[in-house]
Amino acid sequence: MQDQKILIAERSNEFSHETAKANLCEEYSDSDEPPSLSAFAETSELTYSPLLDTSFEILKEKCPARATSSPKTTIFRKNHYPHISRETWNDWKWQLQNRITNVEELSLILRLSEDEETVLRKAHHIFPFSITPYYASLLDIDDPAHPLRRTVIPSGAELVKSEGESDDPLDEENDSPVPGLVHRYPDRVLFLTTDFCSNYCRYCTRSRMVGRSSCSAFSKKNWEMSIAYIESHPEIRDVLLSGGDPLTLSDESLEWLLSSLRKISHIEIIRIGSKVPVVLPQRITSKLVKILKRYHPVWMNIHFTHPDEVTPEVEIACRKLSNAGIPLGSQTVLLKGINDDVEILRSLYHQLLKNRVRPYYLYQCDPISGSSHFRTRVEKGIEIIKGLRGFTTGFAVPNFVIDAPGGGGKIPLQPQYFQGVEGNTVMLRNYEDKLFTYPDTCTE
């Protein structure tokens, strides 16, 4: 009996030891900017209890440090912002206030091609240009064809309007009962909260309105009109907040909006569409996460384009959101010469899954004005899905969709796995192009 008591006590101590260290690691990994292990070593609180024995070496083994910034970004900050501390650099408001918005600023950090410089000096002719210092740190200094660089820096091709393109190809204006609200599907609405983004993607579906400070659809008065419309339509159960980017709103404005929607009894879920965790990951603060948690169920789709975007900063942002119980999905636009390759997208999707982000949509690029240089043939998207299906986990295979011009909504396209029916037999083709049959019979 005495031996049994000793064994129980030992197990209890072991459990307390491991639990305490696990809790400490969780606290460490969820902080706004995880400190280095040396910071832990300097903290006397880590050894306050003999039972825990949380010495520096044990903590290092059980809770290895996570990089909080990529080497490329660190070097960029030291080269171009030498007087800016790491704390200031990681302040999302500083990042917004110091966005790169003109050719003079950009030419200090990149070697611009003649085409890029010419177009940037015609700024009044093009969709607005803006890049956060953080995202600028990810761009190639010399190569205009660098995937991330092409998505944010204008080119002369934007000035060419091709056949079938329009400023509002999805006909959102025609489905807008009040300014800033699109009601296309029966049970859900798109709530355009702002016309502002921290970065302006060159292929943006809403380039007709985003970044145009003259737009009047984004005032609080119009928010109230949209909320009143939603409240008066009980068939609406799902609200998608988009824009612009809703996560560029202040904490106070975002909470006002979320709380107002949560007061409507028939709203079941709130979704947020954003690229902020990718281009401004510093915005995902503990305070923001706490606000979002108050209004569950909240879902979020994040706009990822390329594997190079999945940096330590972005991983930390995604971890915070996931740990707050927010299901994360990704939306990716298929772009010619940028991500129209099975291996590139497989790499992206595998990285996303490791960070608890489920690939959701792969979009055929919308035919907005000046976008032909970004668009692939539709067959390319089907080819990519075929190259993913069966060759990786199903979680890593998104829906390839075309958002039909003219307001037809999202239409999924898939490789032809269903080959037809012969009598009571369904003919199927698998991912290896092998034919199989399924007995399509049942008892009446």
Secondary structure, 3 states (H helix, E strand, C coil): CHHHHHHHHHHHHHHHHHHHHHHHHHHHHCCCCCCCHHHHHCCHHHHCCCCCCCCHHHHHHHCCCCCCCCHHHHHHHHHHCCCCCHHHHCCHHHHHHCCECCHHHHHCCCCCCHHHHHHHCCHHHCCCCCECHHHHCCCCCCCCCCHHHHHHCCCHHHHCCCCCCECCCCCCHHHCCECCEECCCCCEEEEECCCCCCCCCCCCCCCCCCCCCCCCCCCHHHHHHHHHHHHCCCCCCEEEEECCCHHHCCHHHHHHHHHHHHCCCCCCEEEEEECHHHHCHHHCCHHHHHHHHCCCCEEEEEECCCHHHCCHHHHHHHHHHHHCCCCEEEEEEECCCCCCCHHHHHHHHHHHHHCCEEEEEEEECCCECCCCCCCCCHHHHHHHHHHHECCECHHHCCEEEEEECCCCEEEEECCCCEEEEECCEEEEECCCCCEEEEECCCCC
